Amino acid sequence: MNSRRVSFVKIAIRALKMQFKLTPILLIIFTLVAFLEAFGLIIRIKAIQDLFDIVTKASFGQIGFDNCLKSLLIMMVVTFIQQIMNGIKFFLWEMIPEKSERENRCLLFRKLQKIYAEQFENPSFLDNVNKASEGIVPLTTTCLFIINLFFFSGTYVVFMGMYLFNLEPILLFTILIAFVPAIAAQIFRVKFFSHLEDKNAPLRREYEYYKSTLCGRKDYKETRILGAFSFFYKLFRDTLFLFTYQQWRVERKVTVMGLFLNIISFVGMGISTYLLFLSTLDGNISVGAFAAVFSALGQIFDIMQSVFRWDANGITREVGKVTNFFRILDLHERVGNSGVSDFSKGIVAEHISFTYPGGVHPALNDVALTIQAGETIAVVGENGSGKSTLTRLLTGIYIPQKGKVVVGGLDISLTSSSSIYNNISAIFQEYQRYKMTLMDNVTISDTKAKCDVSKVKKVLNDVDFQFNYNSIPLDTMLSPEFDGIDLSGGQWQRLAIARGLYRTNKFIILDEPTASIDPLEENEIFTQFKNLIKGKCAIIVTHRLGAAKLANRIIVMDAGKIVDIGTHDELLSHSGKYSEMWSTQAKWYKM
């Protein structure tokens, strides 16, 4: 219990420090306004007391009417100022989170850029990212709740307690009666809301995915043509129902308990009124004080409810989301020394093994490989043999759990990822279709270099990207959603290949880049690749073997291991996995 309390304090302090760095002036203004608003409420109560006392005296002819006007004017001015403070506070409550959200979201994305890439294969990590994203705005609102709790509610309770004690010590019982139901409600809320966010995060990711299959631009066509709408709709509806049901069940319990505690609060107000009435009859307080405190009774109970239902409950509800945000920020980052790769030293994998997060069997098991300077290696094998995993390790995207990978003389586990990636380019099967112009879709692979139009045209021609400068100029937006055009699957794939070739590199990876192109066209493109990658270290990953024979050596993989290695002719000269695959696929190619 103590560790949780300390943990909460640490989270609150950290959130306040972070928020103060983002919006220092606005936060100071919010704090000052919250204090003045609370102090104004106390001044207003005192003004009401004075007004009623003066009116009482005026009714007995003890003072003149001018004194009544003066007290009435003071009360009106105090009320007016207090309302202005209230309006400013809630204006800031809306504005501060809006100004902070952008910076906190950018902070999260910068952090994700530094985390080990293999974490993105872990479902629990993806759930935590989802929850962290939900904690961006709550980080700011939690700070505002804390400030409001101490500087508005706390100020009001302290000064109101002093005021009541000064009038009649027994009236302090009023605050106690208001406090007990409010704190009981908060304890009840904490009990039921503490684990709700953890339960709902995986469900949220599920129903968002199902929603994309129903109406997402990339998925809806296949969903309709397969007649799978009803199937995905049921999954979406059931997941969303479970998500909302869990939340509704908690809200229902809290509402029922809240109603019961409100009844207790109503009884408490009755007791407070009775105590106030007795104090007035005994002559311990004046009629003005009676009127002032009586008018403030509802306010006292409302503020005590606000302390625990709004401030403390808001903190409790949001702090779990903020914790998720900090949990991601505190993850171990991939760090390393800077360095300059020298690909004359090639690429070396020394008995590397790798298992994906949550996996039972290793995707790679004790793989050793050396790629010489300027050598082209083809990696072949059936789906799931470990081809793509090997390339991700050889390019430094993943770090091996056993063994060592040295890229251009740099140990990837000791070198910063930016230094490793500096002279590497890759073309993946799951390429991106950026909703940007044709020019941007190519040059995004080398944003540090000055845009070279002639180079863009050259790489597009090299991959036989069919376009007409008159009908599809380089500034054409490639996105129907942004009033642009779309490309065919083959055009997009050629564009992705051109993107990879545009990037300045000394080591290039072609990971199933021609999956949407027929085998004959694939063979032609890889023949062009052979000229384009001459003198560079290169890896061609494919399960189709037409391109493999163009490589200097072919690596044959099966079940996460290298089972054979050699040239095309060497591998065909003896029986094995490669010759089996070749005999199966030979009919695709012109021999």
MISE-192000 format. One line per field, with one value per residue (C-alpha): z, x, y; residue number from 1. Coordinates in pm, whole numbers. Example, Ala and Ser with C-alpha at 12.3 -4.5 7.8 and 13.67 -1.06 7.14 Angstrom:
2
up	780,714
east	1230,1367
north	-450,-106
num	1,2
//
This chain:
591
up	0,87,-235,-433,-250,-309,-671,-709,-557,-793,-1093,-984,-930,-1261,-1446,-1289,-1377,-1736,-1770,-1620,-1885,-2158,-2044,-1748,-1778,-1840,-1547,-1315,-1430,-1377,-1024,-937,-1080,-888,-564,-629,-721,-390,-191,-372,-256,108,61,-92,210,441,220,251,630,644,409,614,942,801,657,997,1167,900,959,1324,1219,1367,1045,721,383,229,436,287,-69,7,136,-157,-403,-238,-262,-628,-716,-532,-707,-1045,-997,-868,-1179,-1403,-1227,-1276,-1649,-1694,-1511,-1734,-2045,-1942,-1866,-2232,-2378,-2179,-2283,-2646,-2640,-2458,-2658,-2965,-2770,-2565,-2874,-3050,-2738,-2753,-3120,-3067,-2788,-3004,-3265,-3011,-2877,-2997,-3317,-3211,-2940,-3212,-3264,-2904,-2863,-2500,-2609,-2872,-2602,-2388,-2682,-2726,-2357,-2363,-2646,-2434,-2157,-2358,-2276,-1923,-1834,-1862,-1711,-1416,-1347,-1366,-1132,-882,-897,-867,-572,-373,-478,-525,-316,-54,-20,11,277,486,479,519,819,973,907,1062,1362,1420,1417,1622,1664,1643,1287,1175,1201,876,678,841,749,389,385,494,211,-46,60,79,-280,-391,-226,-401,-738,-699,-627,-952,-1192,-1103,-1358,-1617,-1853,-1855,-1945,-2219,-2404,-2593,-2673,-2808,-3050,-3157,-3240,-3419,-3639,-3712,-3794,-4052,-4220,-4255,-4379,-4417,-4768,-4792,-4659,-4745,-5109,-5011,-4724,-4963,-5246,-5001,-4851,-4514,-4396,-4161,-4021,-3939,-3832,-3573,-3444,-3433,-3260,-3004,-2919,-2894,-2682,-2441,-2430,-2349,-2123,-1893,-1872,-1826,-1549,-1352,-1414,-1299,-970,-912,-991,-750,-471,-555,-519,-178,-64,-195,37,324,216,215,572,660,521,739,1048,956,914,1254,1419,1247,1364,1725,1718,1594,1858,2129,2009,1926,1568,1409,1165,891,974,971,626,495,622,524,168,166,294,-56,-179,97,9,-365,-327,-103,-364,-629,-434,-449,-749,-982,-860,-670,-892,-1202,-1073,-989,-1324,-1529,-1335,-1461,-1818,-1729,-1574,-1906,-2083,-1845,-1873,-2243,-2182,-1929,-2161,-2232,-2547,-2812,-2768,-2896,-3015,-3337,-3618,-3991,-4168,-4404,-4638,-4773,-4457,-4564,-4328,-4076,-3872,-3598,-3481,-3432,-3285,-3250,-3103,-3145,-2828,-2705,-2947,-2842,-3115,-3245,-3584,-3637,-3471,-3472,-3817,-3935,-4257,-4415,-4707,-4885,-5015,-5339,-5313,-5395,-5182,-5252,-4954,-5049,-4866,-4803,-4602,-4236,-4302,-4143,-4456,-4353,-3993,-4114,-4320,-4027,-3819,-4092,-4133,-3761,-3735,-3477,-3230,-3202,-2863,-2917,-3134,-3303,-3627,-3766,-4049,-4229,-3933,-3678,-3412,-3430,-3059,-2967,-3240,-3269,-3519,-3712,-3777,-3890,-4121,-4271,-4584,-4604,-4826,-4827,-5035,-4847,-4962,-4727,-4870,-4784,-5010,-4884,-4929,-5082,-5427,-5673,-5614,-5235,-5257,-5412,-5234,-4885,-4875,-4863,-4699,-4593,-4953,-5184,-5408,-5746,-6016,-6277,-6032,-5952,-6320,-6368,-6092,-6211,-6561,-6422,-6268,-6575,-6385,-6654,-6633,-6854,-6735,-6899,-6738,-6419,-6334,-6040,-5819,-5864,-5530,-5497,-5278,-5378,-5021,-5085,-5433,-5603,-5801,-5714,-5883,-5971,-5746,-5994,-6026,-5649,-5625,-5890,-5714,-5387,-5564,-5712,-5362,-5233,-5526,-5487,-5140,-5132,-5012,-5005,-4882,-5028,-4930,-5164,-4943,-5170,-5355,-5667,-5507,-5707,-6037,-6245,-6256,-6608,-6525,-6194,-6378,-6597,-6300,-6110,-6417,-6402,-6028,-6096,-6289,-6041,-5736,-5896,-5647,-5347,-5080,-5162,-5032,-5243,-5038,-5236,-5234,-5617,-5761,-6096,-5945,-5713,-5996,-6059,-5718,-5648,-5382,-5274,-4909,-4864,-4537,-4364,-4011,-3907,-4022,-4327,-4480,-4797,-4964,-5308,-5662,-5867,-6061,-5749,-5568,-5867,-5898,-5592,-5438,-5168,-5076,-5356,-5634,-5508,-5516,-5856,-6018,-5883,-6012,-6333,-6545,-6448,-6620,-6968,-6955
east	0,282,467,158,122,488,449,151,343,635,404,227,556,696,379,384,751,693,384,559,832,568,341,504,324,-20,23,121,-182,-409,-272,-318,-671,-769,-646,-824,-1147,-1147,-1051,-1328,-1587,-1484,-1492,-1840,-1964,-1826,-1991,-2325,-2288,-2212,-2500,-2758,-2627,-2648,-2995,-3105,-2971,-3129,-3467,-3444,-3337,-2989,-2809,-2896,-2989,-2656,-2469,-2687,-2607,-2237,-2247,-2466,-2221,-1925,-2102,-2187,-1829,-1688,-1937,-1855,-1479,-1523,-1724,-1457,-1193,-1411,-1448,-1074,-995,-1215,-1089,-736,-860,-950,-651,-360,-428,-463,-127,39,-102,111,439,356,250,573,764,596,679,1041,1063,915,1179,1451,1299,1428,1239,1165,937,684,639,514,131,162,397,146,-122,105,163,-212,-256,32,-135,-450,-239,-117,-403,-461,-102,-202,-548,-400,-175,-474,-672,-385,-344,-719,-732,-468,-511,-889,-1048,-772,-771,-1149,-1161,-885,-1033,-1389,-1279,-1118,-1433,-1663,-1435,-1427,-1807,-1872,-1626,-1901,-1978,-1655,-1866,-2028,-1709,-1663,-2017,-1953,-1613,-1710,-1958,-1725,-1420,-1632,-1745,-1385,-1267,-1549,-1455,-1088,-1180,-1373,-1182,-828,-807,-1061,-805,-582,-880,-1008,-682,-663,-1035,-988,-720,-943,-1254,-1047,-899,-1240,-1368,-1090,-1191,-1546,-1478,-1102,-996,-738,-964,-1327,-1303,-1184,-1430,-1718,-1608,-1562,-1903,-1731,-1908,-2140,-1847,-1636,-1941,-2023,-1664,-1672,-2010,-1920,-1585,-1736,-2020,-1773,-1567,-1869,-2028,-1726,-1726,-2104,-2097,-1844,-2032,-2357,-2206,-2051,-2378,-2581,-2330,-2315,-2693,-2676,-2399,-2591,-2875,-2625,-2500,-2858,-2904,-2570,-2688,-2997,-2782,-2558,-2861,-2992,-2657,-2655,-3010,-2923,-2615,-2828,-3100,-2832,-2701,-2359,-2378,-2563,-2853,-2613,-2376,-2670,-2774,-2417,-2342,-2688,-2637,-2289,-2400,-2482,-2155,-1959,-2111,-2071,-1703,-1635,-1806,-1596,-1277,-1337,-1565,-1397,-1046,-941,-1149,-1014,-661,-731,-896,-630,-318,-339,-324,-40,144,112,257,554,596,672,899,1096,1157,1517,1633,1861,2179,2531,2840,2851,3062,3116,3061,3327,3165,3499,3490,3161,2892,2955,2703,2865,2640,2332,2001,1677,1333,1044,879,630,765,834,1075,1365,1312,1689,1908,2290,2329,2678,2736,2991,2912,3218,3255,3059,2900,2537,2372,2035,1845,1582,1350,987,763,861,1213,1369,1467,1322,1437,1792,1787,1650,1942,2199,2075,2071,1694,1689,1964,2049,1988,2290,2593,2708,2644,2912,2799,3074,3304,3044,2900,2526,2474,2730,2660,2377,2109,2155,2519,2426,2144,2345,2462,2189,1883,1604,1301,1049,754,527,620,448,208,274,-10,225,335,511,833,803,731,1074,1287,1158,1420,1698,1556,1896,2011,1904,1615,1754,1483,1705,1795,1426,1345,1639,1541,1181,1299,1535,1244,1024,772,516,427,379,508,210,-60,130,384,619,409,100,-59,-81,-389,-756,-832,-632,-774,-500,-480,-409,-169,-204,-44,239,306,317,564,791,768,874,1173,1267,1250,1500,1735,1721,1873,2251,2374,2660,2447,2104,1841,1567,1319,1056,1022,857,581,311,497,481,792,899,887,1059,1350,1387,1382,1641,1862,1844,1917,2236,2371,2239,2393,2728,3011,2775,2694,2346,2096,1807,1539,1289,1095,1087,1417,1435,1636,1843,2062,2179,2350,2714,2600,2268,2179,1913,1718,1483,1338,1561,1889,2113,2084,2282,2498,2655,2604,2295,2479,2643,2312,2145,2430,2316,1982,1859,1606,1714,1694,1348,1226,1384,1223,888,927,1126,809,764,1083,1230,1520
north	0,240,160,244,574,664,560,791,1082,1021,1009,1329,1515,1392,1495,1842,1892,1784,2003,2305,2277,2274,2559,2740,3075,2924,2688,2974,3175,2871,2823,3190,3197,2880,3038,3369,3190,3000,3309,3500,3247,3306,3684,3651,3454,3725,3990,3810,3802,4174,4256,4066,4209,4561,4501,4371,4681,4903,4736,4847,5199,5165,5264,5439,5299,5414,5156,4881,4994,4993,4631,4523,4682,4505,4170,4229,4324,4021,3791,3943,3901,3548,3453,3604,3392,3084,3157,3213,2891,2678,2855,2757,2406,2371,2553,2404,2039,2145,2321,2031,1741,1814,1817,1508,1314,1411,1304,962,916,1021,764,488,565,477,154,-183,-265,-624,-487,-405,-780,-810,-782,-671,-391,-280,-275,-57,179,204,280,527,715,732,892,1193,1430,1286,1381,1747,1710,1520,1820,2053,1828,1830,2209,2260,2018,2204,2565,2584,2310,2307,2686,2692,2417,2580,2931,2804,2598,2907,3109,2847,2797,3171,3181,2868,2577,2315,2430,2261,1946,2064,2006,1666,1558,1667,1499,1144,1058,1216,1015,697,754,802,479,297,448,360,-1,-46,181,74,-213,-97,62,-248,-466,-238,-162,-498,-476,-125,-245,-534,-333,-66,-338,-488,-141,-99,-428,-292,60,105,197,-83,-359,-293,-414,-760,-774,-706,-932,-1220,-1155,-1127,-813,-1003,-1200,-893,-693,-958,-952,-570,-561,-830,-669,-321,-460,-622,-300,-81,-341,-353,26,45,-217,-14,310,149,34,374,552,335,388,758,786,619,854,1155,1057,1049,1393,1524,1400,1561,1894,1864,1805,2100,2323,2215,2295,2632,2701,2614,2839,3130,3077,3059,3393,3250,3379,3668,3651,3762,3478,3235,3356,3346,2995,2867,2994,2836,2492,2367,2514,2336,2000,2061,2149,1851,1633,1808,1737,1362,1316,1563,1640,1326,1095,1267,1217,852,784,960,868,508,637,871,575,391,696,708,331,371,672,466,173,87,262,128,328,289,461,657,521,514,186,51,-200,-307,-521,-678,-811,-1088,-1289,-1494,-1779,-1560,-1673,-1481,-1555,-1315,-1178,-1434,-1695,-2052,-2160,-1949,-1783,-1811,-2071,-2053,-1894,-1801,-1607,-1376,-1145,-1013,-657,-610,-955,-1026,-1293,-1449,-1588,-1843,-2073,-2144,-1912,-1914,-2039,-1728,-1531,-1193,-1234,-1287,-967,-768,-886,-828,-469,-397,-357,-637,-727,-1100,-1259,-1480,-1424,-1105,-915,-684,-453,-266,-319,-198,-429,-353,-422,-154,103,354,256,583,497,145,260,546,360,96,91,-166,-256,-467,-672,-475,-137,189,376,727,973,1227,1338,1108,1304,1275,903,856,1117,1030,754,1015,1328,1460,1493,1773,1673,1561,1559,1396,1118,1064,1025,790,547,550,462,196,7,62,275,362,729,1028,1365,1534,1318,1226,1499,1449,1678,1457,1364,986,969,990,1102,1422,1495,1293,971,611,370,6,-254,-310,64,103,-184,-36,300,133,-21,317,464,212,270,649,633,664,325,78,-210,-282,-538,-655,-842,-998,-664,-812,-1018,-837,-882,-1199,-1424,-1319,-948,-1026,-1184,-874,-639,-841,-839,-458,-477,-668,-371,-113,-282,-362,-309,-301,-554,-680,-933,-1057,-1235,-1436,-1760,-1746,-1863,-1685,-1402,-1620,-1751,-1390,-1378,-1463,-1708,-1850,-1916,-2183,-2161,-2400,-2385,-2094,-2249,-2232,-2578,-2517,-2255,-2218,-2089,-2173,-2444,-2588,-2620,-2784,-3034,-3224,-3310,-3081,-2814,-2579,-2835,-2938,-2579,-2517,-2821,-2703,-2347,-2405,-2393,-2025,-1912,-1922,-2161
num	1,2,3,4,5,6,7,8,9,10,11,12,13,14,15,16,17,18,19,20,21,22,23,24,25,26,27,28,29,30,31,32,33,34,35,36,37,38,39,40,41,42,43,44,45,46,47,48,49,50,51,52,53,54,55,56,57,58,59,60,61,62,63,64,65,66,67,68,69,70,71,72,73,74,75,76,77,78,79,80,81,82,83,84,85,86,87,88,89,90,91,92,93,94,95,96,97,98,99,100,101,102,103,104,105,106,107,108,109,110,111,112,113,114,115,116,117,118,119,120,121,122,123,124,125,126,127,128,129,130,131,132,133,134,135,136,137,138,139,140,141,142,143,144,145,146,147,148,149,150,151,152,153,154,155,156,157,158,159,160,161,162,163,164,165,166,167,168,169,170,171,172,173,174,175,176,177,178,179,180,181,182,183,184,185,186,187,188,189,190,191,192,193,194,195,196,197,198,199,200,201,202,203,204,205,206,207,208,209,210,211,212,213,214,215,216,217,218,219,220,221,222,223,224,225,226,227,228,229,230,231,232,233,234,235,236,237,238,239,240,241,242,243,244,245,246,247,248,249,250,251,252,253,254,255,256,257,258,259,260,261,262,263,264,265,266,267,268,269,270,271,272,273,274,275,276,277,278,279,280,281,282,283,284,285,286,287,288,289,290,291,292,293,294,295,296,297,298,299,300,301,302,303,304,305,306,307,308,309,310,311,312,313,314,315,316,317,318,319,320,321,322,323,324,325,326,327,328,329,330,331,332,333,334,335,336,337,338,339,340,341,342,343,344,345,346,347,348,349,350,351,352,353,354,355,356,357,358,359,360,361,362,363,364,365,366,367,368,369,370,371,372,373,374,375,376,377,378,379,380,381,382,383,384,385,386,387,388,389,390,391,392,393,394,395,396,397,398,399,400,401,402,403,404,405,406,407,408,409,410,411,412,413,414,415,416,417,418,419,420,421,422,423,424,425,426,427,428,429,430,431,432,433,434,435,436,437,438,439,440,441,442,443,444,445,446,447,448,449,450,451,452,453,454,455,456,457,458,459,460,461,462,463,464,465,466,467,468,469,470,471,472,473,474,475,476,477,478,479,480,481,482,483,484,485,486,487,488,489,490,491,492,493,494,495,496,497,498,499,500,501,502,503,504,505,506,507,508,509,510,511,512,513,514,515,516,517,518,519,520,521,522,523,524,525,526,527,528,529,530,531,532,533,534,535,536,537,538,539,540,541,542,543,544,545,546,547,548,549,550,551,552,553,554,555,556,557,558,559,560,561,562,563,564,565,566,567,568,569,570,571,572,573,574,575,576,577,578,579,580,581,582,583,584,585,586,587,588,589,590,591
//
